[in-house]
Amino acid sequence: MADLSAPHPKVDLKKTLDDYRAPRGTFEVVDLPERNYLMVDGAGDPNTAPEYAAALEALYPVAYTVKFASKRQLGRDYVVPPLEGLWWADDMEAFTGSRDAAQWRWTMMILVPDWVAAAMVAEAVAAVAAEEPPARLADVRFAPLAEGRCVQTLHLGPYSEEGPILARMHHEFIPQQGLRMTGRHHEIYLSDPRRTAPDKLRTILRQPVLAR
């Protein structure tokens, strides 16, 4: 049992982890450690696909239940990290060219601190299921993501304007560095779109890479 007499200070992982920092207006190459996430898979336009909204409705209750369990059982409180997404399509030009969202497939994710064990996550899922379980609760999984070397940048503005930046990343910067794309396009949503004007949205755009 954790010693709750001297609890840890509340942590905001968005401020303490390098994973949530990227330069605006330029690309950088970074090496990232393995992290654990809550994940839900799906497909289709996030603006219109019902399963996208259902995925978020399942992720957030589990994420907050894990947070409260960590505080109660371990004495370690934290701010729930921002939403993230892995995105891919059979033809990646669906992101950099046509922006054909009907072709998109995705995994929406919320990071879980490294001190939280799988058993605590399983208990959180069971607790959510005992109340009013979201439709896609059974699709939530706890899994690691090991991206390793990545290229990334910070995009300021609407999600709809990401295409030209991704095209430069994919077709110019990555080949010029002697790298090739591997894994799935990764986005980290540092801003809450419900409270932030589209031109102020801050999104990290990340692409795992390997040497050619």
N, C-alpha and C positions, 0 to 999 in steps of 0.2 A: 504494500500500500504506500502511495506517495506521502511524503511529509508535507501536509497542507499548512503547517504552522508558519512556514516561510515560503509562500507561493512565488512563482516566477512572475516578473512583470508581464503585462499584456503585450503581445508581439504583433506587429503589423508586417507580415512577410513581404508585402509589396514594397516596403521601405527598407527591409533588411537583406533581402536576397538580390543578388546581381541578375537573376533571371528576369526581373521586372525593370531593367534599365537597358535602354538602347538609344543610339544617337539619331537625331532627326536630320534629314538632308544628306545622309551618307550611309554607306553600308559598313558593317564590321563583321569580322570573323570571331566567334566565341566558342569555347568548349564548356559544355554544360553537364552537370552531374545527373545521375538518375533521380527522378522524383516520383512520388506516388500520387495518384489522382483518383477521384471519383469520375467515372466515365459513362456516357450513354451514346450509342451510335444511332445514325439515321441518314436520311437522304432527302434531297429536295430543297427548294427555295426557303431559307429561314424566315422570310417575310410572310410566306403564305402556307407552308407545310404544317399541318396540325401536329405532326409528330415532333417538330422542333419545339413548339411551345410545350408539348407534353414532356419532352426531355428535360427542359429547364424546371418544370413543375415537379419533377422527380429528384433532380440533382440538389436543389437548394434546401429542401427539408432535411435531407440526409446530411448535407454539409453543416447545417446549423446544429443538428442534433449531435454530430461528432464534436463540434466546437464546445457545446455545453457539457458533454461528457468529459472532454479533456480538462475543462476547468474544474468540474466537480470531482473527478476521480484522480487527476494528476496534479491539480493546482496550476495548470498551464493554460492560460486563456490567450486567445489570438483573434485577430480580425479575419473573417472568412475571406480568402484570396479572391481575386477577380476571375470572372468567367474566361475560359480559354477554349479554343477549338482547333482540331485538326481537320483539314479540308483536302479533298482530292476528287479527281474525275478521270475517266478513261482518257480524255484529252485535256491536258492542263491548260490549253488555250481557252477553256471555258472560264478560267479565272483571269487570264492576262489579255484576252482578245474579246471574244463575244460576250463574256460575263453571263453565260447561259446558266442561270441558277438551277434550272430543272435538271442539269447533269450533275450537280454537286452532291457529294457524299461527305459526311462529317462525323466527328466524334466530339461532343461537347464535354468539357472537363472543368473540375475545380480541384486545385491542389490541396493535398492533405499534408500537414506538417510531418516531418520525419520521426517525431516521437510518438505518433499515433500508430498503433498496431492494427492488424487486420481484424482481430477479435473485437476491438472497440467499434470499428466500422460495421461489422456484422450485427453487433448489438444495436447500433443506431438504426440500421435498416429495419430490424425487427421492431424497434420502438415506433418508427414511422408507420410501419404496416399495422400496428395495433391501434392506431388512431384512424385517420381517414386516408388510406394509402392512395397516392397518386396513380394514375393509370399505368405509367411506365416504371413504377418502382422496381419491378422484377428485372428490368433491363439495366439498372444501375450496377456497375461493377467497380471493384477496387483493384487497380492495376498499376504497375510501374511504367514509366516512359523514360527510355534512355536514348536521347538524341545525339549526344556527343558533340561533334563539331557542327556549327551552324553559321549561316549568314543571316543577319537581321538588321532592321532599321525601325525607326519610329515614324509612323504615319499620323499626321494631324489633318483631320478632315473626315468627310463622309466615307462610309465603307464603299460606296459606289465608285469612289475615285482611286481605289487601290490598284486597279488594273495596270496603268502605266508604270507604277513603281515596281510592281511584281515583274513586269516585262523586262525592265532594266536589270533587276536582280537576277532573273532566270537566264536571260539571253546575253547580258553584257558582263556584269560584275563576276558572277560565279565562273563562267568560262575563262575570263581574264585572270582569275586567281589560280587557274589550273585545277579547278574543282568540278564536280558534277553533282547534280541533285540526287538525293536519296531520301527515303521516308516521305512524310506528308507535310504539306504547307501548314504552318502553325500560326495562329493569331492569338494575341493576348489583349483583352479588352480592358484597358486601364480606366476608361470612363464609363459611367452608367448612362446609356442612351436615353433613359427615361428622364434624366435630369440635366443632360448636356446637349447644347446646340450641335447640330451635325458638323459645323465647321470647327468645333472645338474638341471633337472626339479624338482620343489618343489611343492608338492601337499599335502594338509591336507586331511586325510582320517578320516571320522567321522561317528559314528553310534549312533542314539538315543537309549536309554535304559530305562527300568523300573526295579524296584525291583521285585524279584521273589515272 
